[in-house]
Structures are given as C-alpha cells and as structure tokens.
Amino acid sequence: MSSTPASAPPNMQLVPGGVFMMGSSAFYPEEAPRRKVRVASFWVDETPVTNAQFAAFVDATGYRTFAETAPDPRDYPGMDPALAVAGSLVFTMTDRPVDLGDPSQWWRWVAGACWRHPLGPESGIEDILDHPAVHVTHQDAAAYAAWAGKRLPTEAEFEFAARGGLVDAEYAWGDELTPGGEHRANTWQGMFPFANTAADGWVRTSPVREFPANGYGIHDMIGNVWEICEDWWSLPGDARPRKKSACCAIDNPRGGFRAKSHDPSEPTAKIPRKVIKGGSHLCAPSYCQRYRPAARHPQSIDSSTSHIGFRCVMDAA
C-alpha cells in the first residue's frame, strides 16, 4: 500500500476522485457492460516508468527481473531442462500477411532479452533511457512500486485517469483516433504485423513525453506500452462484489480473484493473469483497436514482452 503524501510528489499528477462510466459496449466483449464506478482521489505518475528510473531502482537494490532469471523446470511440468534459460518475448515484424489468430507469427522468445536488452543480448538502453522500461512482469512492477513508496493502479483508477476528465469519449482525447490528422499516441499505422508506415514517427517504443498529455497532465496512458494493473483478470460480471453507493456507483472496484484469473483454454496450466491497460505501439485499426481507456487485456504473471511496462500511483488524502 502506498503512503499518502503531504504535498505534491515529484512528477506525479493529482487525479480528483469522481464517478464515471467504466467500460465500453462498442468494441470488445470483455469491456462490457458499461457500469457506473466511483474512484477516490489519487496521485499518478506523469509517465510510465522509464529505463532510467528502473535502472536507478536496480542499482539501489540489486533486483533481478523475472526475464533475467532462468525458469525452474519443476514449475513447468514437461519442460525440457535445456530450454530453462532466461529470456523474454520480442515482437518481430513479419514479411507478409499472416493469420491474425496466431500471435506466434510475430512473437519470438529471445534468450537474453530483458529490460536491459529489449531486443536481445546485442541491444541496449543507452539511447532509450527516456523510453518505458519493458520486459517486466507484475512481480517486477510491484517491487519497483514498493521501493518507490507507491503502488500499482487498479484497473478502475487507470481507466479513470486515462479518460483525462472527458465524459464518454472513446479515446483519451475525444471521439476521433487522429483528430485533424494528428497522432495523439504511439500506435501502429498500416497493416499489422507486416507493414508499419510509422506515420506517428515511431516503430517501437517512444520517449514518454513524445505525445501530448491528457486533461489531467498525464502522458502515454494510451499507446506506447501496455501497463500492468493490480487487479486480477476477470470479466466484469465475474469481478468480486463491491458495495454500491447511494447513487448506485460501484466504489473503488478491485477486479477479480486470483484463483479464477487463469486462462480457461489452458486448464492444466492455471497461471494467474493480471489486467493490463492502455494498448501499445502494436495496436492497429487492422488488428487490435485497444488504444482506448476502456480497453483491457489479460497478462500471465510469468510472461514478459517488449511492449508491456507500468506506472505507479499513490493514495491522496
């Protein structure tokens, strides 16, 4: 649990509490139904945690991320011990159209890929210190947050902050993806996953203040990288019950239950999943239209990728 600051914390913005309509009925079924939710006031990082910030944490603590630690074959029955090496998933553009129902066409597991080496052992972060730290799991993000005296946002807090004070807008800046032809977030332009025109200026991650802040003064709540939330994944109707206030809003929802968060299509694995929000630079009109505040996706706690990062929040008095 985060502490409550007596004054404005550096590089954070105050999001005043309020009531909003969470979710969407216009895009993906896991976002519905729309429901009235109340959140308390909180402070939120102006940007995702950057490589420079994560490096400071590692330098101070000696922390090793999940991707830097070889898996224990005993945790994965049937695993070939020869494959138990540290690494992570890296997006690799295809050279032609592929089956969009098969993410293995563009995700490649790379030995040695981690936050220090986002594309693999030969890559580094020296030139992208102001980009979001990636290849992190919930465990890694929570460890950083605890060190910083903060916590991870709930899904409701993230969505409320991402909306920037707008009411019922599909995007964080209004109802058009590119108003007046202007790109407001780092997303994919072109046909995914083989043709990115980079009309927004970026193919992979971008500096965290590259695009305009939203109405609360917060950058990159949409696009660039998906961001890890504290909530266990659930469908809205399966989330843990929360008390409704007199005006019928659900107060500070906290998502689902760990035991029910696993992927039902993998009944033998039962690996818990957390909610990620905000979309990433890989979200495209032709594939993943999740560059919106209401968008959500599950992420296994034992998996990291080159397009997932995080930011922190603190309670406000």
CORRATA-V276752 format. One record per backbone hydrogen bond with DSSP energy under -0.5 kcal/mol. CO is the residue of the C=O (numbers start at 1). NH is the residue of the N-H. Records with the same first field share a line. If there is no record, write none. Layout:
CO: NH + NH
This chain:
3: 5 + 315
9: 12
11: 46
13: 44
14: 16
15: 42
18: 39
20: 22 + 37
22: 35
28: 31
29: 32
31: 24
35: 22
36: 250
37: 20
38: 252
39: 18
41: 316
42: 15
43: 314
44: 13
46: 219
49: 133
50: 54
51: 55
52: 56
53: 57
54: 58
55: 59
56: 60
57: 61
58: 62
65: 68
66: 69
71: 73
72: 75
73: 76
76: 79
79: 81
80: 83
81: 84
83: 85
86: 112
88: 110
89: 306
90: 108
98: 100
99: 102
102: 105
103: 106 + 107
106: 92 + 108
108: 90 + 110
109: 111
110: 88 + 113
111: 121
117: 114 + 120
120: 123
125: 128
128: 131
129: 52
130: 208
131: 51
137: 141
138: 142
139: 143
140: 144
141: 145
142: 146
143: 147
144: 148
145: 150
146: 149
149: 3
151: 313
153: 230
154: 158
155: 159
156: 160
157: 161
158: 162
159: 163
160: 165
161: 164
163: 166
166: 168
171: 174
174: 171
176: 179
177: 184
178: 181
179: 182
185: 187
186: 224
189: 197 + 198
190: 192
191: 194 + 195
193: 94
195: 197
198: 201
206: 132
207: 210
214: 217
218: 214
223: 225
224: 281
226: 309
227: 277
231: 275
232: 256
235: 238 + 239
236: 239
243: 251
245: 248
249: 245 + 251
250: 38 + 252
255: 240
257: 260
258: 261
262: 264
263: 266
266: 269 + 270
270: 272
272: 301
273: 233
274: 299
275: 229
276: 297
277: 227
278: 223
280: 283
283: 188
284: 287 + 288
287: 289
288: 290
290: 292
292: 295
295: 278
297: 276
299: 274
300: 303
304: 89
305: 135 + 308
307: 226
308: 136
309: 228
310: 49
311: 153
312: 45
313: 151
314: 43
315: 5
